[in-house]
Amino acid sequence: MAKAYTANAFSTDQVPMSTARLYTMSQPGHSFWGAAAGNPINPDCLVKPEDHGKQTGKVCGGTIAFGGGVPLYKGKTRVGGLGASGDTPCADHELAKRMREKAGLNPPSGPFADDIQYSKIDKPSIFTHPLCLHTYRNGKKLDEEPPASGY
């Protein structure tokens, strides 16, 4: 829910902003520093499946600044957000991106307009996201995060 909210809240009709793209900008020293810490989820929105709809009209909030949330578009209009969670942020982003594609709710600028970018793989960018275990993009394995060390 928070990933969907974040992608919707930070996007406009002209500029889609996935939660993966917010990662670097929310780190210390960047323009959105603290963005992920200032907006907790409204507990009134955490309802059982049979109570779906009781959160209608409430601002649910929750801000997440790592992969898994994408904005949704109908034509040239932003209509909401979609969040996937349960694996690594890299895998969550890929899953959310695929669901958006299958639903026909891509941004007007195309399905890759707010795609995740990796410093080790892609050109330098303020939108860089760290690699995850088993990092894939569009069905192709890219790389792995480095193994933990120093402890």
BAFI-3210 file (N, C-alpha, C; in Angstrom, 3 decimals, decimal comma, padded with zeros to 6 digits):
// residues 151
n [1|2|3|4|5|6|7|8|9|10|11|12|13|14|15|16|17|18|19|20|21|22|23|24|25|26|27|28|29|30|31|32|33|34|35|36|37|38|39|40|41|42|43|44|45|46|47|48|49|50|51|52|53|54|55|56|57|58|59|60|61|62|63|64|65|66|67|68|69|70|71|72|73|74|75|76|77|78|79|80|81|82|83|84|85|86|87|88|89|90|91|92|93|94|95|96|97|98|99|100|101|102|103|104|105|106|107|108|109|110|111|112|113|114|115|116|117|118|119|120|121|122|123|124|125|126|127|128|129|130|131|132|133|134|135|136|137|138|139|140|141|142|143|144|145|146|147|148|149|150|151]
n.u [000,814|001,917|003,969|002,515|001,086|003,239|004,399|002,252|001,904|004,335|004,477|003,504|001,096|002,694|005,249|006,360|007,157|008,719|009,038|011,563|013,107|013,190|014,982|017,884|017,604|016,443|018,374|020,891|021,927|020,756|018,055|015,490|015,931|015,078|012,498|011,312|010,867|009,032|006,248|004,097|002,173|-001,337|-003,029|-005,752|-006,212|-005,374|-006,917|-008,927|-009,337|-012,107|-013,167|-012,617|-012,729|-013,580|-011,599|-011,875|-011,775|-010,013|-006,778|-004,202|-001,414|002,080|005,329|007,640|010,914|012,298|012,628|009,568|007,146|004,953|003,587|000,247|-001,415|-004,024|-004,363|-003,183|-003,295|-002,564|-003,690|-003,445|-001,625|000,535|001,690|004,175|005,309|007,457|009,632|012,995|013,717|014,414|013,310|010,651|010,119|010,325|008,182|005,966|006,154|005,654|003,018|001,690|002,088|000,667|-001,895|-002,335|-001,725|000,425|002,745|002,320|004,735|005,830|006,578|009,077|009,791|010,087|011,830|013,850|017,235|020,615|023,714|026,027|025,388|023,957|024,119|025,621|023,484|021,083|019,108|019,909|019,800|020,695|022,124|020,460|020,132|020,225|019,549|017,364|016,235|013,618|013,376|016,003|018,963|020,979|023,046|024,608|024,252|027,114|028,764|028,239|030,598|033,327|032,614]
n.v [-001,183|001,273|001,604|001,887|004,235|006,066|006,075|007,132|009,611|011,031|011,268|012,900|013,940|014,246|013,299|010,252|008,617|006,109|004,182|003,085|004,906|006,961|006,268|007,035|009,815|010,137|009,721|010,724|014,092|014,541|015,889|014,908|013,980|012,156|011,682|009,155|008,795|010,495|010,078|008,150|005,079|005,277|003,768|003,199|002,385|-000,184|-002,874|-005,888|-008,311|-008,762|-006,392|-004,594|-001,475|000,042|001,813|003,748|007,076|007,906|009,219|007,228|007,111|006,587|006,255|005,005|004,482|002,766|000,145|-001,141|000,219|001,677|004,295|004,593|004,977|006,295|006,766|009,968|010,644|010,464|007,979|006,561|004,262|001,374|-001,176|-003,579|-006,092|-008,252|-009,615|-008,945|-005,384|-004,907|-007,087|-006,699|-004,264|-005,061|-006,872|-005,185|-003,441|-005,218|-006,007|-003,562|-003,159|-005,375|-004,649|-002,490|000,125|001,875|004,695|007,660|008,152|005,689|002,210|002,051|004,476|005,199|003,348|001,140|001,863|000,877|001,440|-000,041|-001,154|000,570|003,866|006,662|008,192|010,223|008,645|006,149|002,836|000,416|-002,814|-005,992|-009,261|-011,735|-010,027|-009,042|-007,730|-007,072|-009,819|-010,680|-011,726|-009,555|-009,041|-009,555|-008,482|-007,446|-009,857|-009,912|-008,537|-008,034|-008,418]
n.w [000,000|000,795|-001,078|-003,448|-002,824|-002,570|-005,177|-006,633|-005,312|-005,747|-008,456|-011,549|-014,056|-016,261|-015,557|-014,601|-011,523|-010,183|-007,140|-006,992|-008,353|-006,569|-004,650|-004,476|-004,346|-001,869|-000,012|002,451|002,049|-000,390|-002,437|-001,636|000,919|003,733|002,931|003,045|005,694|006,819|006,659|007,963|007,638|007,763|010,343|010,229|007,697|007,448|006,933|007,214|004,568|004,128|004,957|003,025|001,435|003,552|004,076|002,230|001,160|003,067|003,816|003,276|003,232|003,992|003,026|000,778|-000,277|-002,146|-004,583|-006,076|-006,251|-008,601|-010,656|-012,010|-015,144|-017,158|-020,347|-020,737|-018,114|-014,682|-012,577|-010,234|-008,134|-007,971|-005,920|-005,210|-003,051|-001,254|-002,073|-003,063|-003,339|-006,012|-007,456|-006,721|-008,027|-010,726|-010,869|-010,269|-012,446|-014,575|-013,966|-014,277|-017,008|-018,099|-017,314|-018,911|-018,122|-018,391|-018,225|-020,302|-021,581|-021,926|-020,947|-019,716|-018,724|-016,051|-015,114|-013,115|-012,297|-012,307|-010,734|-011,380|-013,800|-015,559|-017,113|-015,311|-012,915|-011,147|-010,291|-009,402|-008,159|-005,713|-006,553|-006,167|-004,632|-007,125|-009,424|-011,891|-015,041|-017,133|-017,665|-017,999|-016,467|-014,610|-012,632|-009,401|-005,995|-004,095|-001,964|001,600|003,903|006,251|008,911]
ca.u [000,000|002,775|004,679|001,537|000,840|004,425|004,513|001,186|002,106|005,508|004,357|002,548|000,591|003,770|006,486|006,170|008,260|008,631|009,733|012,970|013,770|013,307|015,962|019,068|017,210|016,016|019,544|021,464|022,567|020,000|016,905|014,354|016,431|014,073|011,163|010,760|010,679|008,111|004,841|003,741|000,887|-002,497|-003,475|-007,154|-006,231|-004,972|-008,158|-009,022|-009,894|-013,578|-013,520|-012,134|-013,615|-013,743|-010,562|-012,197|-011,892|-008,958|-005,423|-003,521|-000,019|003,177|006,257|008,691|011,871|013,070|011,846|008,329|005,956|004,888|002,343|-000,636|-001,934|-005,043|-004,045|-002,167|-003,669|-002,181|-004,927|-003,193|-000,336|000,531|002,851|004,458|006,249|007,560|010,936|013,913|013,172|014,643|012,288|009,343|009,963|010,055|006,830|005,015|006,253|004,966|001,576|001,215|002,080|-000,450|-003,154|-002,449|-001,731|001,751|002,792|002,299|006,098|006,211|006,733|010,405|010,044|010,478|012,443|014,943|018,567|021,652|024,985|027,017|024,916|023,474|024,919|025,450|022,191|020,612|018,068|020,552|019,329|021,691|021,768|019,905|020,406|019,537|018,944|016,879|015,444|012,942|013,621|017,421|019,764|021,976|024,198|024,308|024,867|028,328|028,531|028,531|031,929|033,771|032,105]
ca.v [000,000|002,454|001,760|002,437|005,621|006,862|006,244|008,044|010,936|011,705|011,351|013,852|013,450|014,296|012,655|009,116|008,454|004,859|004,250|002,763|006,146|007,850|005,742|007,881|011,174|010,162|009,466|011,947|015,039|014,708|016,800|014,304|013,356|011,985|011,478|007,865|008,733|011,509|009,852|006,775|004,550|005,494|002,438|002,992|001,811|-001,579|-003,595|-007,269|-008,366|-008,647|-004,999|-003,752|-000,356|000,870|002,838|004,714|008,453|008,207|009,319|006,094|007,504|005,636|006,591|004,014|004,978|001,715|-000,471|-001,892|001,028|002,368|005,021|004,052|006,010|006,003|007,792|010,911|011,042|009,595|007,540|005,842|003,608|-000,056|-001,571|-005,001|-006,286|-009,641|-010,117|-007,813|-004,212|-005,042|-008,010|-006,044|-003,290|-005,795|-007,412|-004,072|-002,965|-006,198|-005,931|-002,319|-003,418|-006,291|-003,924|-001,410|001,379|002,480|006,143|008,027|008,116|004,296|001,359|002,143|005,885|005,294|002,056|001,084|001,996|000,363|002,125|-000,939|-001,614|001,676|005,096|007,387|008,856|010,500|007,659|004,858|001,938|-000,654|-004,158|-006,906|-010,657|-012,208|-008,872|-009,238|-006,657|-007,528|-011,236|-010,976|-011,551|-008,508|-009,174|-009,825|-007,556|-008,073|-010,560|-009,164|-008,787|-007,096|-008,662]
ca.w [000,000|000,882|-002,344|-004,400|-002,424|-002,871|-006,632|-007,040|-004,715|-006,284|-009,910|-012,127|-015,337|-017,251|-015,099|-013,704|-010,567|-009,432|-005,852|-007,249|-008,784|-005,411|-003,702|-004,288|-003,958|-000,469|000,825|003,045|001,156|-001,629|-002,335|-000,935|002,149|004,769|002,364|003,454|007,144|007,316|006,365|008,335|007,167|008,626|010,766|009,852|006,348|007,519|007,188|006,760|003,212|004,121|005,251|001,923|001,140|004,745|004,079|001,178|001,629|004,041|003,300|003,893|003,417|003,952|001,952|000,590|-001,273|-002,791|-005,642|-005,874|-006,490|-009,891|-010,883|-013,047|-016,042|-018,156|-021,330|-020,261|-016,760|-013,566|-011,927|-008,994|-008,008|-007,727|-005,146|-005,040|-001,964|-000,832|-002,494|-002,986|-004,018|-007,454|-007,956|-006,537|-009,105|-011,970|-010,792|-010,399|-013,834|-015,428|-013,710|-014,901|-018,450|-018,396|-017,092|-019,883|-017,371|-018,463|-018,438|-021,720|-022,109|-022,125|-019,761|-019,116|-018,391|-014,642|-014,815|-012,154|-012,885|-011,417|-010,965|-011,974|-015,102|-016,386|-017,075|-014,054|-012,816|-009,791|-009,989|-009,223|-007,099|-005,573|-007,008|-005,171|-004,968|-008,329|-010,066|-013,253|-015,646|-018,356|-017,849|-018,188|-015,257|-014,756|-011,739|-007,989|-005,046|-003,563|-000,690|002,837|004,425|007,259|010,262]
c.u [000,865|003,555|003,746|001,281|002,015|004,549|003,463|001,475|003,257|005,472|003,398|002,002|001,699|005,012|006,167|007,390|008,032|009,364|011,210|013,746|013,939|014,464|017,117|018,685|016,759|017,163|020,117|022,189|021,832|018,691|015,692|014,781|015,315|012,680|010,524|010,453|009,553|006,641|004,449|002,383|-000,187|-003,040|-004,945|-007,285|-005,843|-006,180|-008,066|-009,626|-011,409|-014,063|-013,025|-013,185|-013,825|-012,685|-010,808|-012,397|-010,840|-007,633|-004,609|-002,042|000,952|004,064|007,392|009,614|012,832|012,114|010,597|007,065|006,034|003,574|001,556|-001,246|-003,039|-004,905|-002,925|-002,414|-003,226|-003,452|-004,702|-001,803|-000,516|001,810|002,961|005,509|006,274|008,866|011,919|013,261|013,340|013,576|010,901|009,086|009,606|008,630|005,787|004,989|005,501|003,448|000,984|001,101|000,875|-001,806|-003,356|-002,458|-000,349|001,672|002,771|003,683|006,644|006,503|008,075|010,750|010,520|011,151|013,592|016,271|019,590|022,989|025,998|026,661|024,619|024,403|024,705|024,151|021,881|019,558|018,631|020,022|020,394|021,185|021,202|020,427|019,616|018,823|018,643|016,204|014,915|013,299|015,077|018,175|020,868|023,229|023,693|024,848|026,121|028,027|028,908|029,934|032,228|033,182|032,490]
c.v [001,256|002,670|002,351|003,909|006,519|007,123|007,214|009,463|011,706|011,849|012,469|013,239|013,381|013,491|011,502|008,964|007,168|005,031|003,904|004,011|007,130|007,468|006,713|009,267|011,267|009,887|010,772|012,806|015,281|015,455|016,217|013,584|013,321|011,700|010,182|007,792|009,637|011,239|008,418|006,368|004,831|004,120|002,158|002,353|000,342|-002,414|-005,031|-007,281|-008,200|-007,229|-004,039|-002,692|000,549|001,952|003,892|006,101|008,850|008,373|008,248|006,357|006,356|005,965|005,579|004,520|003,883|000,950|-001,219|-001,107|001,740|003,129|004,382|005,199|005,452|007,115|008,667|011,357|010,006|009,262|006,773|005,250|002,133|-000,393|-003,074|-005,132|-007,754|-010,281|-008,970|-006,597|-004,290|-005,946|-007,394|-005,030|-003,997|-006,340|-006,311|-003,550|-003,913|-006,162|-004,689|-002,503|-004,277|-005,603|-002,785|-000,032|002,029|003,992|006,457|007,961|006,690|003,540|001,489|003,558|006,063|004,004|002,204|001,184|001,571|001,001|001,238|-001,306|-000,455|002,879|005,793|008,182|009,180|009,487|006,269|004,122|000,858|-001,974|-004,961|-008,314|-011,013|-011,062|-009,157|-007,964|-007,179|-008,981|-011,638|-010,729|-010,534|-008,771|-009,536|-008,704|-008,222|-008,794|-009,678|-009,527|-007,808|-007,280|-010,023]
c.w [000,000|-000,416|-003,401|-004,099|-002,832|-004,370|-007,152|-006,556|-005,345|-007,805|-010,301|-013,407|-016,384|-016,859|-014,142|-012,794|-009,772|-008,101|-006,010|-007,636|-007,631|-004,493|-003,449|-003,802|-002,503|000,506|001,370|002,004|-000,142|-001,362|-001,612|000,344|003,178|004,239|002,844|004,944|007,648|007,158|006,701|007,758|008,206|009,045|010,450|008,471|006,332|007,927|006,680|005,351|003,166|004,440|004,168|001,590|002,336|004,849|002,992|001,781|002,644|003,313|004,017|004,120|003,354|002,778|001,942|-000,512|-001,700|-003,681|-005,216|-006,119|-007,829|-009,999|-012,029|-013,841|-016,918|-019,189|-020,795|-018,823|-015,734|-012,790|-010,633|-008,982|-007,723|-006,971|-005,048|-003,947|-001,582|-001,225|-002,303|-003,645|-005,542|-008,081|-007,826|-007,642|-010,413|-011,991|-010,966|-011,835|-014,774|-015,224|-014,373|-016,417|-018,838|-018,244|-018,097|-019,242|-017,314|-018,609|-019,937|-022,364|-022,233|-020,844|-019,053|-018,671|-016,956|-014,178|-013,819|-012,901|-011,846|-011,761|-011,679|-013,419|-016,057|-016,306|-015,734|-014,054|-011,360|-009,360|-009,705|-007,992|-006,939|-006,155|-005,841|-005,485|-006,214|-009,057|-011,535|-013,725|-016,973|-018,699|-018,025|-016,886|-015,515|-013,933|-010,350|-007,130|-004,512|-002,258|000,499|003,327|005,550|008,640|010,748]
res [m|a|k|a|y|t|a|n|a|f|s|t|d|q|v|p|m|s|t|a|r|l|y|t|m|s|q|p|g|h|s|f|w|g|a|a|a|g|n|p|i|n|p|d|c|l|v|k|p|e|d|h|g|k|q|t|g|k|v|c|g|g|t|i|a|f|g|g|g|v|p|l|y|k|g|k|t|r|v|g|g|l|g|a|s|g|d|t|p|c|a|d|h|e|l|a|k|r|m|r|e|k|a|g|l|n|p|p|s|g|p|f|a|d|d|i|q|y|s|k|i|d|k|p|s|i|f|t|h|p|l|c|l|h|t|y|r|n|g|k|k|l|d|e|e|p|p|a|s|g|y]
***
